Amino acid sequence: MPENLFELKNVSFGYEKSAQVLNGVDLCVPKGKITVLIGPNGCGKTTAFALLTKIYKPRQGVILFEGKDVAEISRKEYAKRVAAVHQYNTVPEDMTVRRLVSMGRTAYHNQMFSRTSEEDHIAVDRALSETYTEEFADRQVKELSGGQMQRVWLALALAQTHETLLLDEITTYLDVHYQYEILNLILKLNREYGTTVLMVLHDINQTIRYADNVVMMKDGNILSAGAADEIVTEEMLEKTYGVRAHIASVDGRKFCIFE
């Protein structure tokens, strides 16, 4: 089996008639690791994410999943192995949490309204338990806080698969407590199940703490990629964001302080 779960080879993309957002990107996502995409707004992070979720197709180049062109993999089969949580999500407010999470099982049915199987019930219950959302499983989503709702979206993804999670700014708009709650949960899933995780994040210190692999992007290009300790340096942060930063160590843990 290939060491990299995903590979982007010379991938370019632009929206309709606009200028290209990605410019011949080469990117590898290691299997069984947590990879974080970072970079300034508009650098192409979310676009690369959308290509990996099969929302868009590249104008040029190829995206491989375990060595196979994702364009040749059906959406249904892909969904059984790759689950995504997008930055913006909508759902009818009167839907219950359990019903929403059960939608993660759609790929395992031939028809939208086919009968729920015992396997479905087990997967949904496990996902609710893993995300600590079972206590409000029968509540309507409109009753939940932002942090609770993010855990529900993650539960939906886990009901779908534990193999691969694609997470676009999953901590955005959450207070610090809920940010670290979500990130610790993701780390636990990676360590216990070997779940491959690709996350888009903005917070550099969260990236340092949780990422095995970091990809720095700017202006639709990959500036640097590799192990977090090697990639997140003062020089690369200044090159990427255009501001000076200081990397400090406290109790053996690295922290970034922007000047």
C-alpha positions as CSV (number, residue, x, y, z in Angstrom):
1,M,0.0,0.0,0.0
2,P,1.3,3.5,-0.8
3,E,2.7,5.6,2.1
4,N,0.7,8.6,1.1
5,L,-3.1,8.4,1.2
6,F,-3.5,11.4,-1.1
7,E,-1.2,12.9,-3.8
8,L,-1.9,16.0,-5.8
9,K,0.3,16.1,-8.9
10,N,0.7,19.4,-10.8
11,V,-2.8,20.4,-9.8
12,S,-4.2,23.8,-11.0
13,F,-7.7,25.2,-10.5
14,G,-9.6,28.4,-10.9
15,Y,-13.3,29.4,-10.4
16,E,-15.0,29.9,-13.8
17,K,-13.3,32.9,-15.6
18,S,-11.3,34.0,-12.6
19,A,-7.5,33.7,-12.3
20,Q,-6.1,30.4,-11.1
21,V,-6.3,29.8,-7.3
22,L,-4.0,26.8,-7.4
23,N,-0.9,26.9,-9.6
24,G,0.5,23.5,-10.4
25,V,0.4,22.2,-6.8
26,D,2.2,19.0,-5.7
27,L,1.0,17.8,-2.3
28,C,1.3,14.6,-0.4
29,V,-0.9,13.6,2.6
30,P,0.7,10.8,4.7
31,K,-1.5,7.9,5.7
32,G,-2.4,7.6,9.4
33,K,-1.1,11.1,10.2
34,I,-2.6,14.5,11.0
35,T,-1.8,17.0,8.2
36,V,-2.6,20.7,8.6
37,L,-2.9,23.2,5.8
38,I,-2.0,26.8,6.9
39,G,-1.5,30.1,5.1
40,P,-3.0,33.5,4.7
41,N,-6.6,34.0,3.6
42,G,-7.0,33.4,-0.2
43,C,-3.9,31.2,-0.5
44,G,-5.8,28.2,-1.8
45,K,-6.3,26.1,1.4
46,T,-10.0,25.7,1.1
47,T,-9.8,25.2,-2.7
48,A,-7.4,22.3,-2.2
49,F,-9.8,20.9,0.4
50,A,-12.7,21.2,-2.0
51,L,-10.8,19.3,-4.7
52,L,-10.0,16.5,-2.2
53,T,-13.7,16.2,-1.3
54,K,-14.6,15.9,-5.1
55,I,-16.7,19.1,-5.0
56,Y,-14.5,20.4,-7.9
57,K,-12.3,18.8,-10.5
58,P,-8.8,20.2,-11.3
59,R,-8.3,22.2,-14.5
60,Q,-4.9,20.5,-14.8
61,G,-3.1,17.6,-13.0
62,V,-4.4,14.6,-11.1
63,I,-5.5,13.8,-7.6
64,L,-4.7,10.3,-6.4
65,F,-6.2,8.3,-3.5
66,E,-4.0,5.3,-2.6
67,G,-2.5,5.7,-6.1
68,K,-5.8,5.8,-8.0
69,D,-7.2,8.8,-9.7
70,V,-10.1,10.0,-7.6
71,A,-12.0,10.9,-10.8
72,E,-12.3,7.1,-11.4
73,I,-13.7,6.4,-7.9
74,S,-17.5,6.7,-7.5
75,R,-18.8,9.2,-5.0
76,K,-20.5,6.5,-3.1
77,E,-17.3,4.3,-2.7
78,Y,-15.3,7.4,-2.0
79,A,-17.7,8.4,0.8
80,K,-17.3,5.1,2.5
81,R,-13.6,5.9,3.0
82,V,-13.4,9.7,3.1
83,A,-15.7,12.0,5.2
84,A,-15.6,15.8,5.2
85,V,-16.7,18.5,7.6
86,H,-17.0,21.8,5.7
87,Q,-16.6,25.3,7.2
88,Y,-20.2,26.2,6.5
89,N,-23.0,23.7,7.0
90,T,-26.8,24.0,7.0
91,V,-29.5,21.7,8.3
92,P,-33.2,22.0,9.1
93,E,-33.4,23.4,12.6
94,D,-36.1,21.0,13.7
95,M,-34.0,17.9,12.8
96,T,-32.8,15.9,15.8
97,V,-29.1,15.2,16.4
98,R,-29.5,11.5,16.0
99,R,-31.3,11.9,12.6
100,L,-28.6,14.3,11.4
101,V,-25.8,11.9,12.4
102,S,-27.6,9.0,10.7
103,M,-27.2,10.8,7.4
104,G,-23.6,9.8,7.5
105,R,-24.8,6.3,6.6
106,T,-26.2,7.4,3.2
107,A,-23.4,5.9,1.2
108,Y,-24.2,2.5,2.6
109,H,-27.7,2.4,1.1
110,N,-28.9,1.9,-2.4
111,Q,-31.9,4.2,-1.9
112,M,-32.2,7.4,0.2
113,F,-35.1,6.1,2.3
114,S,-34.0,2.4,2.5
115,R,-34.4,0.7,5.9
116,T,-31.9,1.4,8.6
117,S,-29.8,-1.7,9.4
118,E,-28.3,-2.9,12.6
119,E,-24.9,-1.9,11.3
120,D,-26.2,1.6,10.8
121,H,-27.5,1.8,14.4
122,I,-24.2,0.6,15.8
123,A,-22.2,3.1,13.7
124,V,-24.4,6.0,14.7
125,D,-24.4,5.1,18.4
126,R,-20.6,4.7,18.3
127,A,-20.2,8.1,16.6
128,L,-22.4,9.8,19.2
129,S,-20.5,8.2,22.0
130,E,-17.1,9.1,20.6
131,T,-18.0,12.7,20.2
132,Y,-19.8,13.0,23.6
133,T,-23.1,14.0,21.9
134,E,-25.2,11.0,23.0
135,E,-26.6,13.1,25.9
136,F,-28.5,15.4,23.5
137,A,-29.0,12.9,20.7
138,D,-32.8,13.4,20.7
139,R,-32.7,17.2,20.9
140,Q,-33.2,19.4,17.9
141,V,-30.1,21.0,16.4
142,K,-31.5,24.5,16.9
143,E,-31.1,24.0,20.7
144,L,-27.3,23.4,20.5
145,S,-24.4,25.7,21.1
146,G,-21.7,26.2,18.5
147,G,-19.3,23.8,20.2
148,Q,-22.0,21.2,20.5
149,M,-22.9,21.6,16.9
150,Q,-19.3,21.1,15.7
151,R,-19.2,17.8,17.7
152,V,-22.4,16.8,15.9
153,W,-20.9,17.5,12.5
154,L,-17.9,15.4,13.5
155,A,-20.2,12.6,14.7
156,L,-21.9,12.6,11.3
157,A,-18.5,12.2,9.6
158,L,-17.6,9.4,12.0
159,A,-20.8,7.6,11.3
160,Q,-19.7,7.6,7.7
161,T,-16.1,6.4,8.2
162,H,-13.2,6.4,10.6
163,E,-10.6,6.0,7.8
164,T,-10.1,9.5,6.5
165,L,-11.4,12.9,7.9
166,L,-11.1,16.1,5.9
167,L,-11.9,19.1,8.2
168,D,-12.1,22.7,7.0
169,E,-11.5,25.2,9.8
170,I,-13.5,23.1,12.2
171,T,-12.5,25.3,15.2
172,T,-13.6,28.6,13.6
173,Y,-16.0,30.7,15.6
174,L,-15.6,28.5,18.7
175,D,-14.3,29.8,22.0
176,V,-11.0,28.4,23.3
177,H,-12.5,25.7,25.4
178,Y,-14.4,24.2,22.5
179,Q,-11.5,24.6,20.1
180,Y,-9.3,22.4,22.2
181,E,-12.1,20.0,23.0
182,I,-12.5,19.3,19.3
183,L,-8.8,19.2,18.5
184,N,-8.2,16.7,21.4
185,L,-11.0,14.5,20.1
186,I,-9.5,14.5,16.6
187,L,-6.1,13.6,18.1
188,K,-7.7,10.8,20.0
189,L,-9.3,9.4,16.9
190,N,-6.0,9.6,15.0
191,R,-4.1,7.8,17.8
192,E,-6.7,5.1,18.5
193,Y,-8.0,4.3,15.0
194,G,-5.1,5.5,12.8
195,T,-7.5,7.9,11.2
196,T,-5.8,10.0,8.5
197,V,-6.7,13.6,9.1
198,L,-6.3,16.7,6.8
199,M,-7.3,19.9,8.5
200,V,-7.3,23.5,7.4
201,L,-6.4,25.7,10.4
202,H,-5.5,29.4,11.1
203,D,-4.0,29.1,14.5
204,I,-0.2,28.5,14.4
205,N,0.1,27.3,18.0
206,Q,-2.7,24.7,17.5
207,T,-0.9,23.6,14.3
208,I,2.4,23.1,16.2
209,R,0.6,21.2,18.9
210,Y,-1.6,18.8,16.9
211,A,0.0,18.4,13.4
212,D,2.4,15.6,12.4
213,N,2.7,17.1,9.0
214,V,2.4,20.8,8.0
215,V,1.8,22.3,4.5
216,M,2.4,26.1,4.2
217,M,0.6,27.8,1.3
218,K,0.7,31.2,-0.2
219,D,-0.7,32.6,-3.5
220,G,-1.9,29.2,-4.7
221,N,1.5,27.6,-4.2
222,I,3.1,25.2,-1.7
223,L,5.9,27.1,0.1
224,S,7.0,24.2,2.3
225,A,5.7,20.9,3.6
226,G,7.0,18.3,6.1
227,A,7.2,17.6,9.8
228,A,5.8,20.3,12.0
229,D,9.0,20.9,13.9
230,E,10.9,21.4,10.6
231,I,8.4,23.5,8.8
232,V,7.1,26.0,11.4
233,T,10.1,28.2,11.7
234,E,10.5,32.0,12.2
235,E,11.8,32.4,8.7
236,M,8.9,30.4,7.0
237,L,6.3,32.2,9.1
238,E,7.6,35.6,8.0
239,K,7.8,34.4,4.3
240,T,4.2,33.0,4.5
241,Y,2.4,35.7,6.5
242,G,4.7,38.8,6.0
243,V,5.0,39.4,9.7
244,R,7.9,38.6,12.1
245,A,7.4,35.8,14.6
246,H,9.4,34.3,17.5
247,I,9.4,30.6,18.2
248,A,9.8,30.0,22.0
249,S,10.0,26.8,24.0
250,V,8.1,26.4,27.3
251,D,8.5,23.1,29.2
252,G,9.8,21.5,26.0
253,R,6.8,22.6,23.9
254,K,7.2,25.1,21.0
255,F,5.0,28.2,20.8
256,C,4.8,31.0,18.3
257,I,4.6,34.6,19.3
258,F,3.9,37.2,16.6
259,E,5.6,40.6,17.0
